[in-house]
Structures are given as structure tokens and as C-alpha cells.
Amino acid sequence: MPGELTSALEALEAGLAAACPGRYVSRSFKPLSLRTAEELSAGVFSVISRGASRFANYRGREGDLGTLKVVIVGQVKVAEDADQKAIEDAEFAMIEQVTAFVQTPLLSPLRQCLPVEYSQSAQLEHPYGWVAIECEVMT
């Protein structure tokens, strides 16, 4: 039986997959070079834990009530002959899917998934694009 943290990530993965049909969603990150053309054309989301913070600091609740720090990494490829802005458009579509997803009811044991900030490829790896969406997750 998975622990609470694993259950939280699995719920995030399953919910994101349901909210983003046609995208590949996984808890395992792979570099762009190891992704298939099919995966990159459809777009890939990887759900990854980065640690936790904000634990309770009072007697009897030590190490409790923390916030899980998660990054959702999106990877995508546009056509070789596409304009540079096509990368941004594809990345924006991924960001909008994640922000729409976190506004829906989440699967148990998740209570909240709050996007904090995101980074993008800045068109530097055309025709490949990526986003990294930092989130705070509460169970």
C-alpha cells in the first residue's frame, strides 16, 4: 500500500491524465531525447516531487501538515518548419490545461494544488518546447 506522499502524486497524475486527454502523463521524467515523436507531438506531462515545506512546528504535530512541492514538467514538439512563436503557443496551451485542471475537484487525498510560478523554454530549443510549473500541494 502506497504512503500518503505517493498517493498524493498518484492522484495528481491520474487527475491530470483525465483532465488532459490526448496528452501523455507520467510520474517519470525523461529527457526530450528519450521521448518518442508520438509523445512529443501529443505533449507530455511529468509529475515530480521536489520536497516539502511549511510543516507544523508545535508539540504533537511535528512533521505534520506540510506542503508538498511539485513540479509539473510539460514537453512538446512543433513542426520543424513552424515559426518560433508556435513553441510559445504550444507551451501556453499546456500551462492553461494545468491551471484549468487545478480549478476542478481533485482526487483524494488531494485538497489543493496551487500553481506558484512557471518557466518556459523561451523558444531556445525550437522545435522543442518545455514548461515547468511549480505547484504547492496539500493533502
C-alpha positions as a Markdown table, in Angstrom:
| # | Residue | x | y | z |
|---|---|---|---|---|
| 1 | Met | 0.0 | 0.0 | 0.0 |
| 2 | Pro | 1.5 | 3.4 | -1.0 |
| 3 | Gly | 2.3 | 6.0 | 1.5 |
| 4 | Glu | 0.5 | 9.4 | 1.8 |
| 5 | Leu | 3.0 | 11.2 | -0.4 |
| 6 | Thr | 3.0 | 8.5 | -3.1 |
| 7 | Ser | -0.8 | 8.5 | -3.0 |
| 8 | Ala | -0.8 | 12.3 | -3.5 |
| 9 | Leu | 1.4 | 12.1 | -6.5 |
| 10 | Glu | -0.6 | 9.3 | -8.0 |
| 11 | Ala | -3.8 | 11.2 | -7.5 |
| 12 | Leu | -2.3 | 14.2 | -9.2 |
| 13 | Glu | -1.0 | 12.1 | -12.1 |
| 14 | Ala | -4.4 | 10.4 | -12.5 |
| 15 | Gly | -6.4 | 13.6 | -12.3 |
| 16 | Leu | -4.2 | 15.4 | -14.8 |
| 17 | Ala | -4.4 | 12.5 | -17.2 |
| 18 | Ala | -8.2 | 12.6 | -17.0 |
| 19 | Ala | -8.2 | 16.4 | -17.5 |
| 20 | Cys | -5.8 | 16.3 | -20.5 |
| 21 | Pro | -7.0 | 13.6 | -22.9 |
| 22 | Gly | -4.5 | 13.1 | -25.7 |
| 23 | Arg | -1.5 | 14.1 | -23.6 |
| 24 | Tyr | 0.9 | 11.6 | -22.1 |
| 25 | Val | 1.0 | 11.9 | -18.3 |
| 26 | Ser | 3.6 | 10.1 | -16.1 |
| 27 | Arg | 5.4 | 10.4 | -12.8 |
| 28 | Ser | 8.6 | 9.5 | -14.6 |
| 29 | Phe | 10.6 | 12.3 | -16.3 |
| 30 | Lys | 12.6 | 11.6 | -19.4 |
| 31 | Pro | 14.8 | 14.0 | -21.3 |
| 32 | Leu | 13.5 | 15.2 | -24.7 |
| 33 | Ser | 16.0 | 12.9 | -26.5 |
| 34 | Leu | 14.4 | 9.8 | -24.9 |
| 35 | Arg | 10.8 | 10.8 | -25.8 |
| 36 | Thr | 9.2 | 9.4 | -29.0 |
| 37 | Ala | 8.0 | 11.6 | -31.8 |
| 38 | Glu | 4.4 | 10.5 | -30.9 |
| 39 | Glu | 4.8 | 11.5 | -27.3 |
| 40 | Leu | 6.3 | 14.9 | -28.1 |
| 41 | Ser | 3.7 | 15.6 | -30.8 |
| 42 | Ala | 0.9 | 15.0 | -28.4 |
| 43 | Gly | 2.7 | 16.6 | -25.4 |
| 44 | Val | 3.9 | 15.0 | -22.2 |
| 45 | Phe | 3.4 | 16.0 | -18.6 |
| 46 | Ser | 5.6 | 14.6 | -15.9 |
| 47 | Val | 4.6 | 15.0 | -12.2 |
| 48 | Ile | 7.6 | 15.2 | -10.0 |
| 49 | Ser | 8.1 | 15.8 | -6.2 |
| 50 | Arg | 10.6 | 18.5 | -5.3 |
| 51 | Gly | 10.3 | 18.2 | -1.5 |
| 52 | Ala | 8.1 | 19.7 | 1.1 |
| 53 | Ser | 7.9 | 22.7 | 3.4 |
| 54 | Arg | 5.7 | 24.6 | 6.0 |
| 55 | Phe | 5.4 | 21.8 | 8.5 |
| 56 | Ala | 3.7 | 22.3 | 11.8 |
| 57 | Asn | 6.2 | 23.4 | 14.4 |
| 58 | Tyr | 4.3 | 22.7 | 17.6 |
| 59 | Arg | 4.3 | 19.8 | 20.0 |
| 60 | Gly | 2.4 | 16.8 | 18.9 |
| 61 | Arg | 2.3 | 17.8 | 15.2 |
| 62 | Glu | 6.0 | 17.9 | 14.3 |
| 63 | Gly | 6.5 | 17.0 | 10.7 |
| 64 | Asp | 2.8 | 17.2 | 10.1 |
| 65 | Leu | 0.6 | 19.5 | 7.9 |
| 66 | Gly | 3.4 | 20.1 | 5.4 |
| 67 | Thr | 3.0 | 21.4 | 1.8 |
| 68 | Leu | 4.3 | 19.1 | -0.9 |
| 69 | Lys | 6.3 | 21.0 | -3.6 |
| 70 | Val | 5.6 | 19.5 | -7.0 |
| 71 | Val | 6.8 | 20.5 | -10.5 |
| 72 | Ile | 4.7 | 19.5 | -13.5 |
| 73 | Val | 7.0 | 19.4 | -16.5 |
| 74 | Gly | 5.5 | 19.7 | -19.9 |
| 75 | Gln | 7.4 | 18.7 | -23.1 |
| 76 | Val | 6.2 | 19.2 | -26.6 |
| 77 | Lys | 7.5 | 19.4 | -30.2 |
| 78 | Val | 6.1 | 21.5 | -33.0 |
| 79 | Ala | 6.7 | 21.0 | -36.8 |
| 80 | Glu | 10.3 | 21.7 | -37.9 |
| 81 | Asp | 9.1 | 24.5 | -40.2 |
| 82 | Ala | 6.8 | 26.1 | -37.6 |
| 83 | Asp | 7.5 | 29.7 | -36.6 |
| 84 | Gln | 9.2 | 30.2 | -33.2 |
| 85 | Lys | 6.0 | 31.6 | -31.7 |
| 86 | Ala | 4.4 | 28.1 | -32.3 |
| 87 | Ile | 6.6 | 26.9 | -29.4 |
| 88 | Glu | 5.1 | 29.5 | -27.0 |
| 89 | Asp | 1.6 | 28.8 | -28.2 |
| 90 | Ala | 2.1 | 25.1 | -27.5 |
| 91 | Glu | 3.6 | 25.8 | -24.1 |
| 92 | Phe | 0.8 | 28.3 | -23.3 |
| 93 | Ala | -1.8 | 25.5 | -24.1 |
| 94 | Met | -0.1 | 23.2 | -21.7 |
| 95 | Ile | 0.0 | 25.9 | -18.9 |
| 96 | Glu | -3.7 | 26.7 | -19.5 |
| 97 | Gln | -4.6 | 23.0 | -19.2 |
| 98 | Val | -2.8 | 22.7 | -15.8 |
| 99 | Thr | -4.3 | 25.9 | -14.5 |
| 100 | Ala | -7.8 | 24.7 | -15.6 |
| 101 | Phe | -7.2 | 21.3 | -14.0 |
| 102 | Val | -6.3 | 22.7 | -10.6 |
| 103 | Gln | -9.6 | 24.6 | -10.5 |
| 104 | Thr | -11.6 | 21.3 | -10.7 |
| 105 | Pro | -12.3 | 19.0 | -7.8 |
| 106 | Leu | -9.2 | 16.9 | -7.1 |
| 107 | Leu | -8.9 | 13.2 | -6.4 |
| 108 | Ser | -8.4 | 12.1 | -2.8 |
| 109 | Pro | -6.2 | 12.6 | -0.9 |
| 110 | Leu | -5.5 | 15.9 | -2.6 |
| 111 | Arg | -7.2 | 19.0 | -1.0 |
| 112 | Gln | -5.4 | 21.7 | -3.1 |
| 113 | Cys | -2.9 | 22.1 | -5.9 |
| 114 | Leu | -1.9 | 25.7 | -6.2 |
| 115 | Pro | 0.3 | 26.8 | -9.1 |
| 116 | Val | 3.0 | 29.2 | -7.8 |
| 117 | Glu | 5.1 | 30.0 | -10.9 |
| 118 | Tyr | 6.2 | 28.6 | -14.2 |
| 119 | Ser | 9.2 | 28.7 | -16.5 |
| 120 | Gln | 9.3 | 28.2 | -20.3 |
| 121 | Ser | 11.8 | 27.3 | -22.9 |
| 122 | Ala | 11.9 | 30.9 | -24.3 |
| 123 | Gln | 11.9 | 29.5 | -27.8 |
| 124 | Leu | 15.6 | 28.4 | -27.4 |
| 125 | Glu | 15.2 | 24.8 | -28.4 |
| 126 | His | 13.0 | 25.1 | -31.5 |
| 127 | Pro | 11.2 | 22.8 | -32.5 |
| 128 | Tyr | 11.1 | 21.6 | -28.9 |
| 129 | Gly | 9.4 | 23.3 | -26.1 |
| 130 | Trp | 9.0 | 22.8 | -22.3 |
| 131 | Val | 7.3 | 24.3 | -19.3 |
| 132 | Ala | 8.0 | 23.7 | -15.6 |
| 133 | Ile | 5.0 | 24.6 | -13.5 |
| 134 | Glu | 5.8 | 24.8 | -9.8 |
| 135 | Cys | 2.9 | 23.8 | -7.5 |
| 136 | Glu | 2.1 | 23.6 | -3.8 |
| 137 | Val | 0.1 | 20.5 | -3.0 |
| 138 | Met | -1.9 | 20.0 | 0.2 |
| 139 | Thr | -3.3 | 16.6 | 1.3 |
